[in-house]
Amino acid sequence: MKKANLLKNIPTNLKEELFEEILSHEHIKIERIVSKGHTSPQSGWYDQENNEWVLVLQGEAILAFEDGEIRLNAGEYCNIPAHVKHRVVWTLPAHETIWLAIHY
């Protein structure tokens, strides 16, 4: 058994958004994402093969969809069905936004 804390062991200098796979199995992948002012690449939308459930554990973020935007604060979550185009348009620039993402 291994114990870990999703809110700890965050690099002090996040030049790029941090993606860490926590667990994966045949039909599921769980990852921690740490953003600090990071956004999705400007080149387009995420259009994923799988559903994605995301929870903001700490911080704040704004997700954009083709039909609008939603703001997620700590404790709030969103389910993104497969092939729903989306992107992260804003995260807190001065503090880490820590996400838990479950791809299924």
Residue frames as qw, qx, qy, qz and C-alpha x, y, z in Angstrom:
[[0.000, 0.888, 0.460, 0.000, 0.00, 0.00, 0.00],
 [0.412, 0.138, 0.014, 0.901, 1.18, 3.47, -0.86],
 [0.086, -0.815, -0.459, 0.344, -0.11, 6.63, 0.76],
 [0.349, 0.211, 0.242, 0.880, -0.10, 9.92, -1.13],
 [0.034, 0.702, 0.418, -0.576, -1.62, 13.40, -0.88],
 [0.467, 0.633, 0.460, 0.412, -2.95, 15.17, -3.98],
 [0.044, -0.988, -0.090, -0.119, -2.29, 18.58, -2.39],
 [0.540, -0.717, 0.350, 0.269, 1.39, 17.93, -1.59],
 [0.628, -0.180, 0.560, 0.509, 4.67, 17.52, -3.50],
 [0.473, 0.836, 0.274, 0.047, 3.97, 20.26, -6.01],
 [0.640, 0.152, 0.063, 0.751, 7.03, 21.67, -7.80],
 [0.173, -0.683, -0.230, 0.671, 7.73, 25.29, -6.82],
 [0.105, 0.506, -0.356, -0.779, 8.38, 26.37, -10.40],
 [0.606, 0.388, 0.693, -0.042, 5.64, 25.22, -12.76],
 [0.000, 0.379, -0.453, -0.807, 6.84, 26.33, -16.20],
 [0.412, -0.044, -0.696, -0.587, 4.35, 23.91, -17.76],
 [0.767, -0.271, 0.072, -0.578, 1.13, 22.40, -16.50],
 [0.097, -0.350, 0.919, -0.156, 1.81, 19.21, -14.53],
 [0.847, -0.005, -0.241, -0.475, 0.00, 15.97, -15.47],
 [0.092, -0.380, 0.892, -0.229, 0.53, 12.98, -13.16],
 [0.713, -0.106, -0.574, -0.388, -1.13, 9.63, -13.74],
 [0.460, -0.428, 0.578, -0.521, -2.30, 8.21, -10.43],
 [0.561, 0.026, 0.816, -0.133, -3.98, 5.04, -11.65],
 [0.520, 0.355, -0.411, -0.660, -4.92, 3.45, -14.93],
 [0.536, 0.056, 0.835, -0.111, -6.76, 0.31, -15.88],
 [0.348, 0.270, 0.783, 0.439, -8.45, -1.02, -18.98],
 [0.053, 0.704, 0.562, 0.431, -11.31, 1.53, -19.03],
 [0.314, -0.933, -0.176, -0.005, -10.23, 4.23, -16.58],
 [0.583, 0.246, -0.229, 0.739, -7.40, 6.66, -16.00],
 [0.367, -0.893, -0.246, 0.088, -7.12, 8.92, -12.95],
 [0.595, 0.289, -0.098, 0.744, -4.71, 11.82, -12.98],
 [0.276, -0.784, -0.232, 0.505, -3.73, 14.87, -10.98],
 [0.446, 0.613, 0.204, 0.620, -3.30, 18.07, -12.94],
 [0.368, -0.669, -0.218, 0.608, -1.64, 21.15, -11.48],
 [0.358, 0.696, 0.283, 0.554, -2.09, 24.51, -13.20],
 [0.339, -0.633, -0.200, 0.667, -0.73, 27.91, -12.22],
 [0.189, 0.687, -0.129, -0.690, -1.98, 30.40, -14.76],
 [0.165, -0.133, 0.850, 0.481, -1.82, 27.69, -17.43],
 [0.656, 0.395, 0.156, -0.624, -4.46, 27.32, -20.13],
 [0.832, 0.262, 0.478, 0.107, -5.10, 24.92, -22.98],
 [0.418, -0.112, 0.467, 0.771, -2.97, 25.34, -26.08],
 [0.283, 0.539, 0.046, -0.792, -4.25, 28.15, -28.30],
 [0.080, 0.227, -0.776, -0.582, -4.24, 25.85, -31.33],
 [0.505, -0.166, -0.638, -0.557, -7.65, 24.34, -30.73],
 [0.715, -0.369, 0.144, -0.576, -10.07, 22.36, -28.62],
 [0.216, -0.207, 0.944, -0.138, -9.71, 19.12, -26.69],
 [0.780, 0.120, -0.211, -0.577, -11.88, 16.53, -28.43],
 [0.203, -0.405, 0.874, -0.178, -11.34, 13.35, -26.44],
 [0.481, 0.008, -0.815, -0.322, -12.31, 9.77, -27.18],
 [0.408, -0.324, -0.810, 0.269, -13.38, 9.15, -23.58],
 [0.349, -0.853, -0.281, -0.269, -15.59, 10.88, -21.03],
 [0.441, 0.214, -0.454, 0.744, -13.77, 13.02, -18.47],
 [0.472, -0.806, -0.350, -0.076, -14.93, 13.92, -14.96],
 [0.441, 0.361, -0.314, 0.759, -12.93, 16.77, -13.42],
 [0.508, -0.783, -0.348, 0.093, -12.92, 18.10, -9.87],
 [0.236, 0.696, -0.294, 0.611, -11.13, 21.24, -8.73],
 [0.704, -0.381, -0.502, 0.328, -9.59, 20.34, -5.38],
 [0.377, -0.629, -0.111, 0.671, -7.89, 23.70, -4.87],
 [0.179, -0.208, 0.353, 0.894, -7.93, 26.95, -6.79],
 [0.496, 0.622, 0.327, -0.511, -10.20, 28.12, -9.60],
 [0.280, -0.086, 0.716, 0.633, -10.55, 27.60, -13.33],
 [0.561, 0.498, 0.115, -0.651, -12.74, 28.50, -16.28],
 [0.444, 0.067, 0.832, 0.325, -13.62, 25.86, -18.86],
 [0.405, 0.430, -0.172, -0.789, -14.90, 26.92, -22.27],
 [0.519, 0.260, 0.810, 0.080, -17.21, 24.84, -24.42],
 [0.173, 0.255, 0.572, 0.760, -18.58, 25.61, -27.87],
 [0.228, -0.689, -0.546, -0.419, -21.80, 26.84, -26.25],
 [0.348, -0.869, 0.013, -0.351, -20.38, 28.82, -23.30],
 [0.338, 0.435, -0.656, 0.516, -18.14, 28.80, -20.25],
 [0.725, -0.614, -0.288, -0.121, -18.28, 27.52, -16.69],
 [0.037, 0.685, -0.547, 0.481, -16.23, 28.58, -13.70],
 [0.843, -0.263, -0.465, 0.060, -15.12, 25.88, -11.27],
 [0.218, -0.748, 0.429, -0.457, -14.12, 26.75, -7.71],
 [0.071, 0.294, -0.911, 0.281, -12.60, 24.41, -5.12],
 [0.385, 0.119, 0.804, -0.438, -14.93, 21.48, -4.53],
 [0.650, 0.507, 0.122, -0.553, -16.83, 21.88, -7.79],
 [0.432, -0.135, 0.823, 0.344, -16.80, 19.32, -10.58],
 [0.571, 0.512, -0.141, -0.626, -17.96, 18.82, -14.14],
 [0.703, 0.061, 0.693, 0.150, -18.54, 15.79, -16.35],
 [0.281, 0.613, -0.387, -0.629, -17.40, 16.23, -19.94],
 [0.884, 0.233, 0.386, -0.122, -18.83, 13.61, -22.31],
 [0.595, -0.086, 0.567, 0.563, -16.62, 12.15, -25.04],
 [0.355, 0.374, 0.514, 0.686, -16.21, 14.41, -28.08],
 [0.089, -0.949, -0.301, 0.022, -17.57, 17.52, -26.34],
 [0.542, 0.474, -0.109, 0.685, -15.04, 20.12, -27.42],
 [0.469, -0.871, -0.144, 0.042, -13.59, 22.05, -24.49],
 [0.571, 0.426, -0.283, 0.642, -10.57, 23.99, -23.32],
 [0.489, -0.636, -0.339, 0.491, -9.20, 25.61, -20.16],
 [0.304, 0.779, 0.158, 0.525, -9.25, 29.37, -20.72],
 [0.086, -0.743, 0.322, -0.581, -8.13, 30.54, -17.25],
 [0.766, -0.376, -0.462, 0.242, -6.60, 29.29, -14.01],
 [0.390, -0.912, -0.008, 0.130, -5.37, 31.29, -11.03],
 [0.589, 0.680, -0.286, 0.331, -2.04, 32.88, -11.98],
 [0.079, -0.706, 0.515, -0.480, -0.71, 33.37, -8.42],
 [0.560, -0.289, 0.691, -0.354, -1.74, 30.05, -6.84],
 [0.022, 0.109, -0.953, -0.281, -1.95, 26.44, -7.94],
 [0.770, 0.058, 0.018, -0.635, -5.19, 25.00, -9.24],
 [0.137, -0.239, 0.961, -0.011, -5.19, 21.29, -8.48],
 [0.732, 0.125, -0.229, -0.629, -7.52, 19.06, -10.48],
 [0.470, -0.097, 0.876, -0.048, -8.52, 15.44, -10.15],
 [0.564, 0.372, -0.362, -0.642, -9.42, 14.09, -13.58],
 [0.582, -0.009, 0.809, -0.083, -11.03, 10.73, -14.21],
 [0.418, 0.368, -0.540, -0.631, -11.08, 9.56, -17.84],
 [0.500, 0.038, 0.837, -0.221, -13.51, 6.70, -18.45]]
